[in-house]
Amino acid sequence: MQTLRARVQWLARRVEKLHDEGEPAQTLEQTLHEAERELLEQARRARLAPSARRTATAAGDGTQLDP
């Protein structure tokens, strides 16, 4: 997740620089938004996975979840 976070930060800086220079940045903005969505999804899954494992263990059903 650190690599993706660094990519999002780099893309954001690059988009800002292009805007400051008056250059078109639509393609890069789209790439930035896709990377942001992926980062948010990874964070959401990381946050939900431990609670799902605790629930499955507490239920005693032996369910194994992929990380």
N, C-alpha and C positions, 0 to 999 in steps of 0.2 A: 504494500500500500504506500510505502514511502516513495518508491519510484514514481508511482502515478501522481502522488501529491507534488513531487518536484516537477513533473511534466506540466501539471496544471499551473503551477506558479510561473514556470518559464513561458508557457503559452500566454498567460495573462499579461506578463511584462511585455512580451513581443507584440501582442495586440494593442496594448496601450501605446507603445512606441510607434507603431504604424499609424494609429489615430493622430498622435502628436505631429507626425510628419505629413499628414494628409494623404496617406497611401490607403488603397483599398485593403480591407482585412476580412472580408466576408468568409472566405474559405477557412482562414485561421480561426475566426470566431466560431465557426461551426465545429471545427476540431476541438477547440477549447470547451465548448458546451458538451460535446460527447465525452470528453475526458472528465469533466466535472460530474456528469451523470454517472459514469462508471465509478468514480471515487465515492460518490454518495451511496451507490449500491453496495460497494464493498464494505463501507462503514456500517451500513444498515445490516448486512449479513453477519458481519463480525459481532455486532451488538446483539443480534437475535440468536445466534448459534448457541452461546453458553446457556441462555435461559431455556431454549428448546431441549438441550441435553439434560438440564436439571429436571425439567418436566417429565421427560421420557424415563429418566432414572427413578424419579419419585413414583411414577405409575407402575414401574416394575415390568414394563412390557419388553425390555431388552432391545428397544429400537436403537439402531445405530444411524447417526446422521453424518453425512459427508461435510467436512469443513468448508 
